[in-house]
Amino acid sequence: MDESYTRHIEVPPVEDYCRLRAVAGLTPRSAAAAAAGLPNTVVAIVVRHDGRAVGMGRAIGDGLCYQVVDVAVEPEHQGRGLGHAIVGGLMEQLRRLAPAEAYVSLIADGPADRLYAQHGFEPTAPASIGMAQWLGR
Ligand SMILES: CC(C)(COP(=O)(O)OP(=O)(O)OC[C@H]1O[C@@H](n2cnc3c(N)ncnc32)[C@H](O)[C@@H]1OP(=O)(O)O)[C@@H](O)C(=O)NCCC(=O)NCCS
């Protein structure tokens, strides 16, 4: 990530959160869901370019377990190291925060597993398989 980008320990504002998820191709989330969930963020990173949010990532959890979520970079800023800066920043914060041993998991979409593998994550399959469902959709 070059010096035109700045990395902030910051929870993304609702509007930036919804926009970044959508432009990065992640399932769009409503402003209502974002407003309810974002204040419960445990650690977060926003990457800004000319002051504008162009990348983000968050982790949620309780000290025993954490989940890395919402890692997204605007397409025109992808491939410049922002993903590494975001995931690295989240893991640094979690290492400082975790009171004892902690389990950190995530669901890797498509080729994003290559990014996470470089930050210590290993596939859980075949021993265990991530499972998920939506409520209220
Ligand atoms: C995945 C994503 C966050 C990576 O961000 P990025 O800024 O492009 O990442 P970086 O430039 O730091 O590259 C990090 C690694 O990501 C991988 N990567 C690069 N472009 C990628 C892409 N378009 N999709 C997936 N992975 C990609 C590469 O393996 C790269 O590793 P390298 O260091 O060996 O080259 C970004 O591509 C994105 O927002 N994708 C769409 C949303 C998404 O899939 N989010 C992850 C949900 S789990």
The ligand as an SDF file (V2000), in Angstrom:
LIG
                    3D

 48 50  0  0  0  0  0  0  0  0999 V2000
  -10.1850   -9.8510   -1.3180 C   0  0  0  0  0  0  0  0  0  0  0  0
   -9.8020   -8.3790   -1.2900 C   0  0  0  0  0  0  0  0  0  0  0  0
  -10.2410   -7.7580    0.0300 C   0  0  0  0  0  0  0  0  0  0  0  0
   -8.2860   -8.2690   -1.4360 C   0  0  0  0  0  0  0  0  0  0  0  0
   -7.9590   -6.8940   -1.3680 O   0  0  0  0  0  0  0  0  0  0  0  0
   -6.7390   -6.3070   -2.2160 P   0  0  0  0  0  0  0  0  0  0  0  0
   -6.4800   -4.9360   -1.7530 O   0  0  0  0  0  0  0  0  0  0  0  0
   -7.0030   -6.4920   -3.6580 O   0  0  0  0  0  0  0  0  0  0  0  0
   -5.5900   -7.2940   -1.7220 O   0  0  0  0  0  0  0  0  0  0  0  0
   -4.0170   -7.1050   -1.8340 P   0  0  0  0  0  0  0  0  0  0  0  0
   -3.6520   -6.2160   -2.9670 O   0  0  0  0  0  0  0  0  0  0  0  0
   -3.5000   -6.7480   -0.4860 O   0  0  0  0  0  0  0  0  0  0  0  0
   -3.5940   -8.5770   -2.1850 O   0  0  0  0  0  0  0  0  0  0  0  0
   -3.6540   -9.5300   -1.1510 C   0  0  0  0  0  0  0  0  0  0  0  0
   -3.8510  -10.9050   -1.6910 C   0  0  0  0  0  0  0  0  0  0  0  0
   -5.2110  -11.0160   -2.0850 O   0  0  0  0  0  0  0  0  0  0  0  0
   -5.2820  -11.8450   -3.2290 C   0  0  0  0  0  0  0  0  0  0  0  0
   -6.0400  -11.0730   -4.1870 N   0  0  0  0  0  0  0  0  0  0  0  0
   -5.6490  -10.0550   -4.9420 C   0  0  0  0  0  0  0  0  0  0  0  0
   -6.6810   -9.6290   -5.7200 N   0  0  0  0  0  0  0  0  0  0  0  0
   -7.7230  -10.4000   -5.3970 C   0  0  0  0  0  0  0  0  0  0  0  0
   -9.0720  -10.4580   -5.8340 C   0  0  0  0  0  0  0  0  0  0  0  0
   -9.5460   -9.6550   -6.7960 N   0  0  0  0  0  0  0  0  0  0  0  0
   -9.8960  -11.3310   -5.2650 N   0  0  0  0  0  0  0  0  0  0  0  0
   -9.4400  -12.1470   -4.3050 C   0  0  0  0  0  0  0  0  0  0  0  0
   -8.1720  -12.1550   -3.8680 N   0  0  0  0  0  0  0  0  0  0  0  0
   -7.3270  -11.2940   -4.4210 C   0  0  0  0  0  0  0  0  0  0  0  0
   -3.9060  -12.1770   -3.7010 C   0  0  0  0  0  0  0  0  0  0  0  0
   -3.6580  -13.5240   -3.3500 O   0  0  0  0  0  0  0  0  0  0  0  0
   -3.0110  -11.2550   -2.9050 C   0  0  0  0  0  0  0  0  0  0  0  0
   -1.9300  -11.9620   -2.4570 O   0  0  0  0  0  0  0  0  0  0  0  0
   -0.4420  -11.7040   -3.0170 P   0  0  0  0  0  0  0  0  0  0  0  0
    0.1970  -10.8450   -1.9830 O   0  0  0  0  0  0  0  0  0  0  0  0
    0.1240  -13.0630   -3.0710 O   0  0  0  0  0  0  0  0  0  0  0  0
   -0.5620  -11.0470   -4.3480 O   0  0  0  0  0  0  0  0  0  0  0  0
  -10.4330   -7.5820   -2.4630 C   0  0  0  0  0  0  0  0  0  0  0  0
  -10.0380   -8.1910   -3.6570 O   0  0  0  0  0  0  0  0  0  0  0  0
  -11.9470   -7.5150   -2.4120 C   0  0  0  0  0  0  0  0  0  0  0  0
  -12.5160   -6.6020   -1.8300 O   0  0  0  0  0  0  0  0  0  0  0  0
  -12.5890   -8.4820   -3.0790 N   0  0  0  0  0  0  0  0  0  0  0  0
  -14.0340   -8.5110   -3.1810 C   0  0  0  0  0  0  0  0  0  0  0  0
  -14.6860   -8.7290   -1.8330 C   0  0  0  0  0  0  0  0  0  0  0  0
  -14.1870   -9.9820   -1.1680 C   0  0  0  0  0  0  0  0  0  0  0  0
  -14.0940  -11.0430   -1.7620 O   0  0  0  0  0  0  0  0  0  0  0  0
  -13.8650   -9.8270    0.1270 N   0  0  0  0  0  0  0  0  0  0  0  0
  -13.4010  -10.9150    0.9290 C   0  0  0  0  0  0  0  0  0  0  0  0
  -14.5610  -11.5550    1.5800 C   0  0  0  0  0  0  0  0  0  0  0  0
  -14.0470  -12.9930    2.4570 S   0  0  0  0  0  0  0  0  0  0  0  0
  1  2  1  0
  2  3  1  0
  2  4  1  0
  2 36  1  0
  4  5  1  0
  5  6  1  0
  6  7  2  0
  6  8  1  0
  6  9  1  0
  9 10  1  0
 10 11  2  0
 10 12  1  0
 10 13  1  0
 13 14  1  0
 14 15  1  0
 15 16  1  0
 15 30  1  0
 16 17  1  0
 17 18  1  0
 17 28  1  0
 18 19  1  0
 18 27  1  0
 19 20  2  0
 20 21  1  0
 21 22  1  0
 21 27  2  0
 22 23  1  0
 22 24  2  0
 24 25  1  0
 25 26  2  0
 26 27  1  0
 28 29  1  0
 28 30  1  0
 30 31  1  0
 31 32  1  0
 32 33  2  0
 32 34  1  0
 32 35  1  0
 36 37  1  0
 36 38  1  0
 38 39  2  0
 38 40  1  0
 40 41  1  0
 41 42  1  0
 42 43  1  0
 43 44  2  0
 43 45  1  0
 45 46  1  0
 46 47  1  0
 47 48  1  0
M  END
$$$$
